[in-house]
Amino acid sequence: MAETVVRLRRVSRFFGERPVLRNIDLDVASGQVLLVVGPNGAGKSTLLRMVAGLMPPSEGEVETGLAPGEIGYIGHRTLLYPKMTARANLAFWQALFGFPRDGAAVDAALARVGLSRFADEEAGIFSRGMSQRLSLARVFLTAPRLLLLDEPASGLDPSSAGMLRREIRDAAASGAAVVWVSHNILADLPACDRVLCLRDRKAAYDGPAGDFDPSGLALEATC
């Protein structure tokens, strides 16, 4: 039986007196890919930040039972060091997470995201798409039990976005729980097991990906 990795109970978040999320209940199991969708301002990034432990809920409880090193998070900032090479960036994160120095693992992570030939280039000269791929390599390198992705395909070309979906499915097949924020529902839906649609500060839909139908209207109208 799959282990519940994330549990939210009656979670709400306010900024001042303005509610962003109200009474969210959520369970995410190991091996499951949850796609979080909704219009701008629906609270998707706020939800991920609370699950990551970067922001406390105003009300309710967020439980993961995981050590910080078991959670991989990609937000809107890449968290790369621009004066360090791609290889050095990954070696730094490898050491930060307490892994032994392993050049082969670093090279394998770069290969997974198609950056092998740029391994010795400084990250500061990378395009947005290349920086995003290096951020993905950073997360894949640590093999987290919980993978939190906030629009990870931002800046990626179609081929790289396809690579991302394959890697997400591979991570889930290896037992990781994945919570993935996306605006590209039609392309990303087939790679997911479940969908959480946020609307009007609450969960408008939480169920199987196969039962979620976003067609007919734009995302902002449907969610």
C-alpha positions in Angstrom: 0.0 0.0 0.0 1.3 3.4 -1.0 2.6 5.6 1.9 1.0 9.0 2.4 3.8 11.5 2.1 1.9 14.8 2.3 -1.2 15.5 4.5 -3.0 18.8 4.7 -5.9 19.2 7.1 -8.2 22.3 6.9 -5.3 24.4 5.8 -5.9 28.1 5.2 -3.5 30.9 4.3 -4.1 34.7 4.7 -2.0 37.6 3.7 -3.1 40.2 6.1 -6.8 39.9 6.1 -7.0 38.6 2.5 -7.7 34.9 2.3 -5.7 33.1 -0.4 -6.6 29.5 0.5 -9.4 28.2 2.7 -9.9 24.8 4.3 -7.8 22.7 2.0 -7.7 19.0 2.8 -5.2 17.0 0.8 -3.3 13.7 0.8 -0.6 12.8 -1.6 0.9 9.2 -1.7 4.3 7.9 -2.7 4.4 7.1 -6.4 1.6 9.6 -7.2 1.8 12.6 -9.5 -0.6 15.4 -8.5 -1.2 18.2 -11.0 -2.3 21.5 -9.4 -4.1 23.8 -11.7 -6.1 27.1 -11.5 -6.1 30.7 -12.6 -3.4 33.2 -11.6 -3.9 34.1 -8.0 -5.6 30.9 -7.1 -3.0 30.0 -4.5 -1.0 27.3 -6.3 2.4 28.6 -5.5 1.3 29.4 -1.9 0.2 25.8 -1.5 3.6 24.5 -2.7 5.5 26.8 -0.4 3.5 25.6 2.6 4.1 22.0 1.7 7.8 22.7 1.3 7.9 24.3 4.8 8.8 27.7 3.4 5.6 29.3 4.6 3.4 28.4 7.6 -0.3 28.0 7.2 -2.5 30.6 8.9 -4.8 27.8 10.0 -4.7 24.0 9.9 -1.9 21.5 9.7 0.7 20.5 7.0 2.4 17.2 7.6 5.1 15.5 5.6 7.1 13.5 8.1 10.1 14.1 5.9 13.5 15.6 6.6 14.4 18.7 4.6 16.8 16.7 2.5 14.0 14.4 1.4 12.1 17.3 -0.2 13.0 18.6 -3.7 11.6 22.0 -4.6 11.7 24.1 -7.8 10.1 27.5 -7.5 10.2 30.5 -9.8 13.9 31.2 -8.8 16.5 28.8 -10.1 18.8 29.0 -7.0 21.9 28.6 -9.2 25.2 30.2 -8.6 26.0 32.2 -11.8 29.8 32.3 -11.4 30.0 28.5 -10.9 29.9 26.0 -13.7 27.0 23.6 -14.2 29.1 20.8 -12.8 30.2 22.8 -9.8 26.7 23.9 -9.0 25.5 20.3 -8.8 28.6 19.3 -6.8 27.8 22.1 -4.3 24.2 20.9 -3.9 25.4 17.3 -3.6 27.6 18.3 -0.6 24.9 20.6 0.9 22.5 17.6 1.1 25.2 15.5 2.7 25.9 13.2 -0.2 29.5 11.9 -0.7 31.3 13.6 -3.6 30.3 11.6 -6.7 31.4 13.1 -10.1 29.7 10.2 -11.9 26.3 11.0 -10.4 26.8 14.7 -11.3 27.6 13.8 -14.9 24.6 11.5 -15.0 22.3 14.2 -13.8 23.6 16.6 -16.4 23.1 14.0 -19.1 19.5 13.4 -17.9 18.6 17.0 -18.7 20.7 17.3 -21.9 23.4 19.6 -20.5 26.5 17.3 -20.7 28.3 19.5 -23.3 27.7 22.6 -21.1 29.0 21.0 -17.9 32.0 23.4 -17.6 30.1 26.5 -18.7 29.2 29.1 -16.0 25.5 29.0 -15.1 25.3 32.8 -15.5 25.5 32.6 -19.3 22.7 30.0 -19.5 19.3 30.8 -21.1 16.2 30.6 -19.0 15.5 27.2 -20.4 19.0 25.9 -19.7 18.9 27.3 -16.2 15.6 25.5 -15.6 17.1 22.3 -16.9 20.0 22.7 -14.5 17.6 23.3 -11.6 15.9 20.0 -12.6 19.2 18.2 -12.6 19.8 19.6 -9.1 16.6 18.1 -7.8 17.0 14.8 -9.6 20.5 14.5 -8.2 19.2 14.3 -4.6 16.4 11.7 -5.5 13.8 13.3 -3.1 10.9 11.4 -1.7 8.7 14.4 -2.3 9.2 16.5 -5.5 7.5 19.9 -5.6 7.5 21.6 -9.0 6.1 25.1 -9.6 5.7 25.6 -13.3 9.0 23.6 -14.0 8.4 23.8 -17.8 8.8 27.6 -17.8 11.3 28.5 -20.5 11.6 24.9 -21.8 11.2 24.1 -25.5 8.8 21.3 -26.5 11.5 18.7 -26.5 12.7 19.6 -23.1 9.2 19.8 -21.8 8.7 16.2 -23.0 11.9 15.2 -21.2 10.5 16.8 -18.0 7.3 14.7 -18.2 9.3 11.5 -18.7 11.5 12.3 -15.7 8.5 13.1 -13.5 6.9 9.8 -14.4 10.2 8.0 -13.7 10.5 9.8 -10.3 7.0 8.6 -9.4 7.8 5.0 -10.6 10.8 5.1 -8.2 8.4 5.9 -5.3 8.5 9.7 -5.1 5.4 11.7 -4.5 5.2 14.6 -7.0 3.1 17.8 -6.6 3.3 19.8 -9.9 1.9 23.2 -10.7 1.2 23.7 -14.4 -0.7 26.1 -16.7 -0.3 23.7 -19.7 -3.0 21.3 -18.7 -3.7 19.6 -22.0 0.0 18.6 -22.5 0.7 17.7 -18.9 -2.6 15.9 -17.9 -1.6 12.5 -19.4 1.5 12.4 -17.2 -0.5 12.8 -14.0 -2.5 10.5 -11.8 -4.6 13.1 -10.1 -5.7 16.8 -10.4 -6.3 19.4 -7.8 -8.1 22.5 -9.2 -8.1 25.6 -7.1 -10.8 28.2 -7.5 -12.2 30.9 -5.3 -9.7 30.1 -2.6 -10.8 26.4 -2.3 -10.5 23.0 -3.9 -13.0 23.0 -6.8 -11.9 19.6 -8.0 -9.7 16.9 -6.4 -9.8 13.6 -8.2 -8.5 11.3 -10.9 -6.8 12.9 -13.8 -8.8 10.8 -16.2 -12.0 12.3 -14.9 -10.9 15.9 -15.1 -12.1 17.7 -18.3 -10.6 21.1 -19.0 -11.9 21.3 -22.6 -14.3 23.9 -23.9 -13.1 26.9 -22.0 -9.8 28.5 -21.1 -8.3 27.5 -17.8 -9.2 30.8 -16.3 -12.8 30.2 -17.1 -13.0 26.5 -16.1 -11.0 26.8 -12.9 
